[in-house]
Amino acid sequence: CAVLVAAGALGAAFAYTSVSDTQEVLVVNRDIARGETIEPGDLTVVRVSIDPALTPISGSQKSSIEGSRAAVDLWAGTLLSEQQVTENLVPGEGESLVGISLTPAQMPSEPLYSGDSVRIVTTPGDQGEITNEDPVTVEAVVVGVSRVQETGETVVDVSVPEGDAADLAARAATGRVALVLDTRER
């Protein structure tokens, strides 16, 4: 009898701990496409037990999230996290995103971070000829950086004015460009 009473007490303690160790978090009610505005009826506050590895948005932040945009496609039933919402989409209005593959010799050794101001500069031709003309440059903002392990190259995604995107993409495809990091002073 004593063993059954002890087991029942442990079971009750476990049930109480499981129920009382919950948090209010935000869940998406309907499918929301990337870029869409999150409307007041799109979110619900639910109580769930959260694994410490997860970082969902607290239910108390519901009003501050409404009006934001979905940074990724969201499906109904998804726990909402900070990385899934944004105030500004990239690329923004009048901007384009261009990926540039660079060798270590075509960029500074200083790590690049999202938001860095850079210039993409056209380099001399295959024969290394240098002309008296100023090189063509395009000002850009770094959006993302990834390293390709197989080739040792780095792909830098930059946001540029829409009118410069096609020319920059064509120049980057030749491999005859270099990246210059401008000041980080704001």
C-alpha positions, 0 to 999 in steps of 0.5 A: 500500500505504501508503494502505491501511495508513493507512486501516486504522489510522484505521479501527481507531482509530475502532472502538476509540474508539467501543467504549471511549467507552461508559457504563453506564446504566439501561434500563427492562425493561418498561412501567411506568405513571406512579405505579407503583413501580420494582421491582428487576427493572424495570431493566437496566444497559447499555453505550452510547455517549451523546450529551452532550445526554442525561442518563441515570442511571448504571448505578451508581445502580440500587439507589438508583432501585429503590423510586422511582416513575415520574413519567411512563409508561415504555416497555420499552427507554427510557433512564432519566433523573432527570426520569422518576423521583420519590419523591413524586407530585403531587398526593399522597394527599389532595391535588388539582391545580387550574389557575388562569388569572391576568392580570398584575394578579391575581398578584405580578410576582415569579416563582413557583417550584414549591414556593412557598406561596401563597394564592388569594383571592376578589376582589370582584364585577363591580361592585367591591363590598367587603363587611365579610366576610373574603375566602375564601382557600385555601392552596396550593403551586405545582406548575407555572407556564406563560405563555399567549403569546396571552392574556398570562395565566399558568396556575398549577397549585397543589396544594390539600387535596382538600376545597378543590379543587372550590370553588377550581376554581369560583372560579377559573373565574369569574376572580374570584381573585387569588394572594398569594405567602407567605414563602419562608423555611423 
